[in-house]
Amino acid sequence: MNKKLSHLDESGNAQMVDVSAKPPVPRQAEARGCIRLQPQTLALIQSNQIAKGNVLATALVAGIMAAKRTSELIPLCHLLPISHCEVRFEIPATSDRINIFATARITAQTGVEMEALTAVSVAALTIYDMCKAVDSGMEIMEIRLASKTKGTLL
C-alpha cells in the first residue's frame, strides 16, 4: 500500500485535510465494539440496580453526544453536522459482554467514520464508569469500523 497520508503536509507536519473542492454526498458509517464484564454485573445492569442509574440509557445518550462532538476530541477531524446517530446494544446468550453498535449519517464533503467510532468508544467508557465499583475486571474490546458507504445507496 503506497497511499499518501492526507493529514501530513510536504514537511511531515499535521494538517487538516482540505475538502472544500469535494461535493457533499450522503455518507454512512457503522462501528462496533464490546465491553466484557462479569455475568453478575450484567444482571445488575439488566435489573437497573447499578447505583449510578440506568446504565444502557446513559451510555446511549453519551454515545450520541460524543458523536456530535468528535471534532472537539480528535484534533484533525472536521466539524460535521450529523443528520442521524444511533447507538444500540446487544447482549449475547453468553451473558459475558455487551456488544455496542453505532451508525452515523451525514450529507457532507467528508466521511463520518470517526463519529461512529467515537460513539461506540464513549458508550463503552460510560458503561465502564458506571459499573467500575462492582466490576474492576471489565474490558473494552474490538472497537472497529464495520462499514462505510457513500452516495445515494444509503
C-alpha positions as CSV (number, residue, x, y, z in Angstrom):
1,M,0.0,0.0,0.0
2,N,1.6,3.2,-1.1
3,K,-1.0,5.8,-0.3
4,K,0.0,9.4,0.7
5,L,-1.2,10.3,4.2
6,S,-3.5,13.3,3.7
7,H,-3.1,14.6,7.2
8,L,0.5,15.4,6.6
9,D,1.9,18.3,4.7
10,E,5.1,18.2,2.5
11,S,7.3,18.6,5.6
12,G,5.5,15.8,7.6
13,N,3.6,18.2,9.8
14,A,0.0,17.5,10.8
15,Q,-2.7,19.4,8.8
16,M,-6.4,19.3,8.4
17,V,-7.4,17.9,5.1
18,D,-8.9,20.4,2.7
19,V,-12.3,19.0,1.4
20,S,-13.6,22.3,0.1
21,A,-13.4,21.1,-3.6
22,K,-15.4,17.9,-2.9
23,P,-19.2,17.9,-3.4
24,P,-21.4,17.0,-0.4
25,V,-22.8,13.4,-0.7
26,P,-24.8,11.2,1.6
27,R,-22.5,9.1,3.8
28,Q,-22.9,6.5,6.5
29,A,-20.6,4.7,8.8
30,E,-21.2,1.8,11.2
31,A,-18.9,0.9,14.1
32,R,-19.0,-1.8,16.7
33,G,-17.2,-2.9,19.8
34,C,-17.9,-4.6,23.1
35,I,-17.3,-4.5,26.8
36,R,-16.7,-7.8,28.5
37,L,-17.9,-8.0,32.1
38,Q,-19.0,-10.5,34.8
39,P,-22.4,-12.1,34.4
40,Q,-23.3,-10.7,37.8
41,T,-22.6,-7.2,36.6
42,L,-24.7,-7.7,33.5
43,A,-27.6,-8.9,35.8
44,L,-27.3,-5.7,37.8
45,I,-27.4,-3.6,34.7
46,Q,-30.5,-5.5,33.3
47,S,-32.3,-5.2,36.6
48,N,-31.4,-1.5,36.9
49,Q,-29.6,-2.0,40.2
50,I,-26.3,-0.1,39.4
51,A,-26.1,2.7,41.9
52,K,-25.3,5.4,39.3
53,G,-28.6,4.7,37.4
54,N,-29.8,3.2,34.2
55,V,-26.5,2.2,32.5
56,L,-27.6,1.5,29.0
57,A,-29.9,4.6,28.7
58,T,-27.0,6.7,29.9
59,A,-24.5,5.0,27.6
60,L,-26.8,5.5,24.6
61,V,-27.1,9.3,25.2
62,A,-23.3,9.6,25.9
63,G,-22.5,7.8,22.7
64,I,-24.8,10.1,20.6
65,M,-23.4,13.2,22.4
66,A,-19.9,12.1,21.8
67,A,-20.5,11.5,18.0
68,K,-21.8,15.1,17.8
69,R,-18.6,16.4,19.5
70,T,-16.0,14.3,17.8
71,S,-14.2,17.2,16.2
72,E,-13.6,18.6,19.8
73,L,-11.9,15.3,20.7
74,I,-9.9,14.4,17.6
75,P,-7.7,17.3,16.6
76,L,-7.8,17.0,12.8
77,C,-11.4,15.9,12.4
78,H,-13.8,18.2,10.6
79,L,-16.8,19.7,12.4
80,L,-19.7,17.8,10.9
81,P,-23.5,18.5,11.1
82,I,-24.5,14.9,11.7
83,S,-28.0,14.2,10.4
84,H,-28.5,10.9,12.3
85,C,-26.7,8.9,15.0
86,E,-28.0,5.7,16.5
87,V,-26.4,3.6,19.3
88,R,-27.7,0.2,20.2
89,F,-26.7,-2.7,22.5
90,E,-26.9,-6.4,22.2
91,I,-26.4,-8.9,25.0
92,P,-25.4,-12.3,23.7
93,A,-26.6,-15.6,25.3
94,T,-23.2,-16.0,26.9
95,S,-24.1,-13.1,29.3
96,D,-20.4,-12.1,29.5
97,R,-20.5,-8.9,27.3
98,I,-22.4,-6.1,25.9
99,N,-22.0,-5.6,22.1
100,I,-22.2,-1.9,21.1
101,F,-23.2,-0.7,17.7
102,A,-23.3,2.8,16.3
103,T,-24.5,4.2,13.0
104,A,-23.9,7.8,11.9
105,R,-25.2,9.5,8.8
106,I,-24.5,12.8,7.1
107,T,-24.5,14.6,3.8
108,A,-21.1,16.2,3.6
109,Q,-17.7,16.5,1.9
110,T,-16.0,14.0,4.2
111,G,-16.9,10.8,5.9
112,V,-18.4,10.1,9.3
113,E,-16.4,7.1,10.4
114,M,-14.7,8.9,13.4
115,E,-18.1,9.9,14.7
116,A,-19.4,6.3,14.7
117,L,-16.2,5.0,16.3
118,T,-16.4,7.8,18.9
119,A,-20.0,6.9,19.7
120,V,-19.0,3.2,20.4
121,S,-16.0,4.2,22.4
122,V,-17.7,6.7,24.7
123,A,-20.7,4.4,25.1
124,A,-18.3,1.6,26.3
125,L,-16.5,4.1,28.6
126,T,-19.8,5.2,30.1
127,I,-20.7,1.6,30.9
128,Y,-17.2,1.1,32.4
129,D,-17.5,4.2,34.5
130,M,-21.0,3.4,35.8
131,C,-20.1,-0.2,36.7
132,K,-16.4,0.0,37.9
133,A,-17.4,-0.1,41.5
134,V,-18.9,-3.6,41.1
135,D,-16.6,-5.0,38.4
136,S,-12.9,-4.0,38.2
137,G,-12.1,-6.6,35.5
138,M,-14.2,-5.2,32.7
139,E,-12.5,-5.0,29.3
140,I,-13.4,-2.7,26.4
141,M,-12.6,-4.6,23.2
142,E,-12.7,-4.9,19.5
143,I,-13.8,-1.3,18.6
144,R,-13.7,-1.1,14.8
145,L,-15.3,0.3,11.7
146,A,-17.8,-2.2,10.5
147,S,-18.8,-0.5,7.2
148,K,-18.9,2.8,5.4
149,T,-21.0,3.9,2.4
150,K,-21.0,6.9,0.2
151,G,-23.6,8.0,-2.3
152,T,-27.3,7.5,-2.9
153,L,-27.3,3.8,-1.9
154,L,-27.9,4.6,1.8
